[in-house]
């Protein structure tokens, strides 16, 4: 798994929410956000 650099701007991405609606990171521009990433496993 690639390492994530800290303190850099996240690239825009689009995902489906739990209702199937497409949501992009750009939809939240200008707002304060928290991005949580879960690792699939711990070594």
PyMOL Python script that loads the backbone (N, CA, C, O; Angstrom):
from pymol import cmd

cmd.read_pdbstr("""\
ATOM      1  N   UNK A   1       0.846  -1.170   0.000  1.00  0.00           N
ATOM      2  CA  UNK A   1       0.000   0.000   0.000  1.00  0.00           C
ATOM      3  C   UNK A   1       0.896   1.239   0.000  1.00  0.00           C
ATOM      4  O   UNK A   1       1.876   1.317   0.741  1.00  0.00           O
ATOM      5  N   UNK A   2       0.538   2.197  -0.843  1.00  0.00           N
ATOM      6  CA  UNK A   2       1.324   3.428  -0.935  1.00  0.00           C
ATOM      7  C   UNK A   2       1.180   4.257   0.330  1.00  0.00           C
ATOM      8  O   UNK A   2       0.130   4.253   0.972  1.00  0.00           O
ATOM      9  N   UNK A   3       2.229   4.959   0.675  1.00  0.00           N
ATOM     10  CA  UNK A   3       2.196   5.834   1.846  1.00  0.00           C
ATOM     11  C   UNK A   3       1.504   7.138   1.486  1.00  0.00           C
ATOM     12  O   UNK A   3       1.579   7.599   0.347  1.00  0.00           O
ATOM     13  N   UNK A   4       0.840   7.719   2.449  1.00  0.00           N
ATOM     14  CA  UNK A   4       0.146   8.986   2.266  1.00  0.00           C
ATOM     15  C   UNK A   4       0.981  10.085   2.901  1.00  0.00           C
ATOM     16  O   UNK A   4       1.385   9.979   4.059  1.00  0.00           O
ATOM     17  N   UNK A   5       1.238  11.143   2.135  1.00  0.00           N
ATOM     18  CA  UNK A   5       1.992  12.262   2.673  1.00  0.00           C
ATOM     19  C   UNK A   5       1.075  13.136   3.518  1.00  0.00           C
ATOM     20  O   UNK A   5      -0.099  13.309   3.191  1.00  0.00           O
ATOM     21  N   UNK A   6       1.603  13.676   4.587  1.00  0.00           N
ATOM     22  CA  UNK A   6       0.838  14.548   5.469  1.00  0.00           C
ATOM     23  C   UNK A   6       0.909  15.987   5.003  1.00  0.00           C
ATOM     24  O   UNK A   6       1.874  16.399   4.359  1.00  0.00           O
ATOM     25  N   UNK A   7      -0.114  16.741   5.332  1.00  0.00           N
ATOM     26  CA  UNK A   7      -0.167  18.186   5.096  1.00  0.00           C
ATOM     27  C   UNK A   7      -0.125  18.566   3.615  1.00  0.00           C
ATOM     28  O   UNK A   7       0.432  19.602   3.254  1.00  0.00           O
ATOM     29  N   UNK A   8      -0.709  17.732   2.764  1.00  0.00           N
ATOM     30  CA  UNK A   8      -0.857  18.093   1.353  1.00  0.00           C
ATOM     31  C   UNK A   8      -2.345  18.024   1.009  1.00  0.00           C
ATOM     32  O   UNK A   8      -3.112  17.321   1.668  1.00  0.00           O
ATOM     33  N   UNK A   9      -2.745  18.761  -0.030  1.00  0.00           N
ATOM     34  CA  UNK A   9      -4.141  18.775  -0.436  1.00  0.00           C
ATOM     35  C   UNK A   9      -4.526  17.434  -1.044  1.00  0.00           C
ATOM     36  O   UNK A   9      -3.793  16.880  -1.863  1.00  0.00           O
ATOM     37  N   UNK A  10      -5.678  16.917  -0.638  1.00  0.00           N
ATOM     38  CA  UNK A  10      -6.164  15.642  -1.162  1.00  0.00           C
ATOM     39  C   UNK A  10      -6.636  15.836  -2.602  1.00  0.00           C
ATOM     40  O   UNK A  10      -7.212  16.875  -2.925  1.00  0.00           O
ATOM     41  N   UNK A  11      -6.401  14.854  -3.467  1.00  0.00           N
ATOM     42  CA  UNK A  11      -6.916  14.953  -4.833  1.00  0.00           C
ATOM     43  C   UNK A  11      -8.433  14.785  -4.827  1.00  0.00           C
ATOM     44  O   UNK A  11      -8.990  14.144  -3.935  1.00  0.00           O
ATOM     45  N   UNK A  12      -9.093  15.359  -5.820  1.00  0.00           N
ATOM     46  CA  UNK A  12     -10.540  15.192  -5.906  1.00  0.00           C
ATOM     47  C   UNK A  12     -10.868  13.739  -6.232  1.00  0.00           C
ATOM     48  O   UNK A  12     -10.165  13.107  -7.020  1.00  0.00           O
ATOM     49  N   UNK A  13     -11.916  13.213  -5.641  1.00  0.00           N
ATOM     50  CA  UNK A  13     -12.389  11.872  -5.955  1.00  0.00           C
ATOM     51  C   UNK A  13     -13.903  11.845  -5.801  1.00  0.00           C
ATOM     52  O   UNK A  13     -14.481  12.696  -5.125  1.00  0.00           O
ATOM     53  N   UNK A  14     -14.537  10.870  -6.426  1.00  0.00           N
ATOM     54  CA  UNK A  14     -15.989  10.726  -6.380  1.00  0.00           C
ATOM     55  C   UNK A  14     -16.327   9.302  -5.944  1.00  0.00           C
ATOM     56  O   UNK A  14     -15.762   8.336  -6.456  1.00  0.00           O
ATOM     57  N   UNK A  15     -17.250   9.184  -5.000  1.00  0.00           N
ATOM     58  CA  UNK A  15     -17.706   7.892  -4.492  1.00  0.00           C
ATOM     59  C   UNK A  15     -19.220   7.915  -4.362  1.00  0.00           C
ATOM     60  O   UNK A  15     -19.830   8.983  -4.331  1.00  0.00           O
ATOM     61  N   UNK A  16     -19.818   6.749  -4.287  1.00  0.00           N
ATOM     62  CA  UNK A  16     -21.243   6.651  -3.995  1.00  0.00           C
ATOM     63  C   UNK A  16     -21.439   6.636  -2.484  1.00  0.00           C
ATOM     64  O   UNK A  16     -20.698   5.971  -1.761  1.00  0.00           O
ATOM     65  N   UNK A  17     -22.462   7.387  -2.004  1.00  0.00           N
ATOM     66  CA  UNK A  17     -22.780   7.307  -0.587  1.00  0.00           C
ATOM     67  C   UNK A  17     -23.672   6.080  -0.349  1.00  0.00           C
ATOM     68  O   UNK A  17     -23.903   5.297  -1.271  1.00  0.00           O
ATOM     69  N   UNK A  18     -24.162   5.913   0.858  1.00  0.00           N
ATOM     70  CA  UNK A  18     -24.919   4.704   1.193  1.00  0.00           C
ATOM     71  C   UNK A  18     -26.274   4.633   0.478  1.00  0.00           C
ATOM     72  O   UNK A  18     -26.904   3.576   0.458  1.00  0.00           O
ATOM     73  N   UNK A  19     -26.727   5.747  -0.109  1.00  0.00           N
ATOM     74  CA  UNK A  19     -27.980   5.739  -0.872  1.00  0.00           C
ATOM     75  C   UNK A  19     -27.730   5.597  -2.368  1.00  0.00           C
ATOM     76  O   UNK A  19     -28.681   5.511  -3.144  1.00  0.00           O
ATOM     77  N   UNK A  20     -26.462   5.572  -2.785  1.00  0.00           N
ATOM     78  CA  UNK A  20     -26.123   5.457  -4.189  1.00  0.00           C
ATOM     79  C   UNK A  20     -25.874   6.789  -4.871  1.00  0.00           C
ATOM     80  O   UNK A  20     -25.538   6.815  -6.055  1.00  0.00           O
ATOM     81  N   UNK A  21     -26.031   7.908  -4.150  1.00  0.00           N
ATOM     82  CA  UNK A  21     -25.792   9.238  -4.715  1.00  0.00           C
ATOM     83  C   UNK A  21     -24.287   9.463  -4.875  1.00  0.00           C
ATOM     84  O   UNK A  21     -23.507   9.186  -3.964  1.00  0.00           O
ATOM     85  N   UNK A  22     -23.889   9.975  -6.055  1.00  0.00           N
ATOM     86  CA  UNK A  22     -22.481  10.272  -6.309  1.00  0.00           C
ATOM     87  C   UNK A  22     -22.089  11.540  -5.551  1.00  0.00           C
ATOM     88  O   UNK A  22     -22.766  12.563  -5.656  1.00  0.00           O
ATOM     89  N   UNK A  23     -21.019  11.475  -4.802  1.00  0.00           N
ATOM     90  CA  UNK A  23     -20.536  12.603  -4.015  1.00  0.00           C
ATOM     91  C   UNK A  23     -19.052  12.769  -4.274  1.00  0.00           C
ATOM     92  O   UNK A  23     -18.297  11.798  -4.230  1.00  0.00           O
ATOM     93  N   UNK A  24     -18.630  13.999  -4.545  1.00  0.00           N
ATOM     94  CA  UNK A  24     -17.224  14.301  -4.809  1.00  0.00           C
ATOM     95  C   UNK A  24     -16.642  15.109  -3.665  1.00  0.00           C
ATOM     96  O   UNK A  24     -17.361  15.812  -2.955  1.00  0.00           O
ATOM     97  N   UNK A  25     -15.355  15.004  -3.497  1.00  0.00           N
ATOM     98  CA  UNK A  25     -14.674  15.821  -2.504  1.00  0.00           C
ATOM     99  C   UNK A  25     -14.864  17.297  -2.836  1.00  0.00           C
ATOM    100  O   UNK A  25     -14.987  18.126  -1.935  1.00  0.00           O
ATOM    101  N   UNK A  26     -14.887  17.627  -4.124  1.00  0.00           N
ATOM    102  CA  UNK A  26     -15.066  19.022  -4.552  1.00  0.00           C
ATOM    103  C   UNK A  26     -16.403  19.603  -4.084  1.00  0.00           C
ATOM    104  O   UNK A  26     -16.534  20.823  -3.978  1.00  0.00           O
ATOM    105  N   UNK A  27     -17.399  18.753  -3.802  1.00  0.00           N
ATOM    106  CA  UNK A  27     -18.691  19.228  -3.304  1.00  0.00           C
ATOM    107  C   UNK A  27     -18.554  19.927  -1.955  1.00  0.00           C
ATOM    108  O   UNK A  27     -19.430  20.697  -1.563  1.00  0.00           O
ATOM    109  N   UNK A  28     -17.468  19.664  -1.248  1.00  0.00           N
ATOM    110  CA  UNK A  28     -17.266  20.215   0.080  1.00  0.00           C
ATOM    111  C   UNK A  28     -16.225  21.336   0.115  1.00  0.00           C
ATOM    112  O   UNK A  28     -15.765  21.720   1.191  1.00  0.00           O
ATOM    113  N   UNK A  29     -15.852  21.865  -1.060  1.00  0.00           N
ATOM    114  CA  UNK A  29     -14.852  22.938  -1.137  1.00  0.00           C
ATOM    115  C   UNK A  29     -15.299  24.133  -0.309  1.00  0.00           C
ATOM    116  O   UNK A  29     -16.463  24.534  -0.356  1.00  0.00           O
ATOM    117  N   UNK A  30     -14.370  24.695   0.445  1.00  0.00           N
ATOM    118  CA  UNK A  30     -14.653  25.858   1.274  1.00  0.00           C
ATOM    119  C   UNK A  30     -15.196  25.515   2.647  1.00  0.00           C
ATOM    120  O   UNK A  30     -15.403  26.411   3.467  1.00  0.00           O
ATOM    121  N   UNK A  31     -15.433  24.238   2.917  1.00  0.00           N
ATOM    122  CA  UNK A  31     -15.923  23.804   4.218  1.00  0.00           C
ATOM    123  C   UNK A  31     -14.792  23.105   4.967  1.00  0.00           C
ATOM    124  O   UNK A  31     -13.836  22.631   4.355  1.00  0.00           O
ATOM    125  N   UNK A  32     -14.902  23.045   6.263  1.00  0.00           N
ATOM    126  CA  UNK A  32     -13.937  22.285   7.046  1.00  0.00           C
ATOM    127  C   UNK A  32     -14.371  20.831   7.017  1.00  0.00           C
ATOM    128  O   UNK A  32     -15.540  20.521   7.244  1.00  0.00           O
ATOM    129  N   UNK A  33     -13.425  19.936   6.738  1.00  0.00           N
ATOM    130  CA  UNK A  33     -13.723  18.516   6.588  1.00  0.00           C
ATOM    131  C   UNK A  33     -12.715  17.674   7.334  1.00  0.00           C
ATOM    132  O   UNK A  33     -11.611  18.123   7.642  1.00  0.00           O
ATOM    133  N   UNK A  34     -13.105  16.465   7.617  1.00  0.00           N
ATOM    134  CA  UNK A  34     -12.204  15.461   8.179  1.00  0.00           C
ATOM    135  C   UNK A  34     -12.287  14.243   7.276  1.00  0.00           C
ATOM    136  O   UNK A  34     -13.375  13.735   7.009  1.00  0.00           O
ATOM    137  N   UNK A  35     -11.143  13.778   6.808  1.00  0.00           N
ATOM    138  CA  UNK A  35     -11.078  12.584   5.971  1.00  0.00           C
ATOM    139  C   UNK A  35     -10.501  11.458   6.824  1.00  0.00           C
ATOM    140  O   UNK A  35      -9.378  11.558   7.318  1.00  0.00           O
ATOM    141  N   UNK A  36     -11.268  10.398   6.992  1.00  0.00           N
ATOM    142  CA  UNK A  36     -10.845   9.256   7.800  1.00  0.00           C
ATOM    143  C   UNK A  36     -10.559   8.095   6.863  1.00  0.00           C
ATOM    144  O   UNK A  36     -11.394   7.727   6.037  1.00  0.00           O
ATOM    145  N   UNK A  37      -9.377   7.527   7.000  1.00  0.00           N
ATOM    146  CA  UNK A  37      -8.973   6.401   6.164  1.00  0.00           C
ATOM    147  C   UNK A  37      -8.732   5.208   7.077  1.00  0.00           C
ATOM    148  O   UNK A  37      -7.975   5.299   8.044  1.00  0.00           O
ATOM    149  N   UNK A  38      -9.372   4.102   6.768  1.00  0.00           N
ATOM    150  CA  UNK A  38      -9.191   2.871   7.538  1.00  0.00           C
ATOM    151  C   UNK A  38      -8.307   1.931   6.775  1.00  0.00           C
ATOM    152  O   UNK A  38      -8.532   1.678   5.592  1.00  0.00           O
ATOM    153  N   UNK A  39      -7.300   1.410   7.441  1.00  0.00           N
ATOM    154  CA  UNK A  39      -6.390   0.443   6.852  1.00  0.00           C
ATOM    155  C   UNK A  39      -7.065  -0.917   6.882  1.00  0.00           C
ATOM    156  O   UNK A  39      -7.740  -1.258   7.853  1.00  0.00           O
ATOM    157  N   UNK A  40      -6.885  -1.692   5.821  1.00  0.00           N
ATOM    158  CA  UNK A  40      -7.527  -3.017   5.742  1.00  0.00           C
ATOM    159  C   UNK A  40      -6.879  -4.032   6.681  1.00  0.00           C
ATOM    160  O   UNK A  40      -7.479  -5.069   6.963  1.00  0.00           O
ATOM    161  N   UNK A  41      -5.708  -3.766   7.155  1.00  0.00           N
ATOM    162  CA  UNK A  41      -5.045  -4.714   8.029  1.00  0.00           C
ATOM    163  C   UNK A  41      -3.873  -4.065   8.724  1.00  0.00           C
ATOM    164  O   UNK A  41      -3.335  -3.067   8.246  1.00  0.00           O
ATOM    165  N   UNK A  42      -3.483  -4.615   9.825  1.00  0.00           N
ATOM    166  CA  UNK A  42      -2.339  -4.102  10.579  1.00  0.00           C
ATOM    167  C   UNK A  42      -1.255  -5.145  10.589  1.00  0.00           C
ATOM    168  O   UNK A  42      -1.515  -6.330  10.800  1.00  0.00           O
ATOM    169  N   UNK A  43      -0.036  -4.699  10.359  1.00  0.00           N
ATOM    170  CA  UNK A  43       1.101  -5.624  10.329  1.00  0.00           C
ATOM    171  C   UNK A  43       2.081  -5.275  11.392  1.00  0.00           C
ATOM    172  O   UNK A  43       3.109  -5.939  11.527  1.00  0.00           O
TER     173      UNK A  43
END
""", "prot")
cmd.dss("prot")
cmd.show_as("cartoon", "prot")
cmd.util.cbc("prot")
cmd.orient("prot")
